[in-house]
Amino acid sequence: MSYVRNAWYVAAWSHDIGAQKPFAITILGEPVVIYRSESDRLIALEDRCVHRMAPLSLGRCEGERLRCMYHGLLFDPDGKVAEIPGQDIIPNQARVKSYAVIEKHSWIWVWMGDAASADESLIPPAVGFDHPDFILGSGHLDYAAEARLINDNLLDFSHLTYVHANSFGATDTWARNRPVVTPLARGVRFERWITGEAGMRGRDDGVLHDRWTSYDFLIPGVLLMTGGYFEPGTAEACNHQAPDLDDALGGITFTSQAVTPMQAKTARYFFSWGPHRRHGDEALRDALMKLADMAFGEDKVMIEAQQRVIDATPDPRIMPTSADKGVTLFNRLVEKLVRAEQDALRNAA
Ligand code: FES
């Protein structure tokens, strides 16, 4: 499966990019180096020197520029070579690709399409550490699996009952009850009431209640989810529509997650999670992060094993179920956007 290029991909947490310390990541098969210049400007370049392809991420920041530490070519923030030690003439082709890059919601976002068409308004509205309402922890996992399989997992929570039996302790209801799935311009929305059950492990107060969860899964692979638990009968009182979160008894949390395809069959999965200040503190955040580490490890075991089976299958085919509605809608949207990008490129040529 191919991926949308005209989109913002999460490359790192903000705190991963130190002052004047080049950071390397591969996105959509392209090596990218990101650094903060002396003036604290964020710069993203192709991580492959135009001279002999040494990684610029092993280079040295010099003011606003980055020097390749193999033979010393010096690169401007726009990717042009500014200096070749011992050579006066700099050829026109002496440049590497530069990427549009933005720091927002505690993430570093890189636009993988033409930098001139980068549209900041398309950055998904994630919740960062600077959000006044949520106390968040964060982490990431590297997958030996294609990003699409992780997206598919996040687009169908019927797996919670089985994959996360040991961590979340999700009931059968997660597999049997279907969420309301709504297509969005750049994603899919999932909303669900689970009524008359105790909370999942880690947030179980032993009392039966109605649980609301809602998340958007957005291009290129960003999940933004909130929810909480309410008095029994709230779902019915709301006609099974969205409640006012201010009426929650507790358990309001927010999680932002992003799946970034690196190579064809590797991906990085970024996540944050934590309680609303009214419903928890740093201790609860730490407990949730411990739970997340366990649960997301369970996903990784299953998805990497799934990838190995797919790779060993000559003509892999799937058989969708009714739980796959969101998966199908999202993957169709990706295909549509990729087709539109390819048509635009053809027309431009
Ligand atoms: Fe970068 Fe030679 S490879 S200067």
Residues whose N, C-alpha, C, O or C-beta is under 5 A from the ligand:
A	BS01	FES	C49 H51 R52 M53 A54 C68 Y70 H71 G72 L73
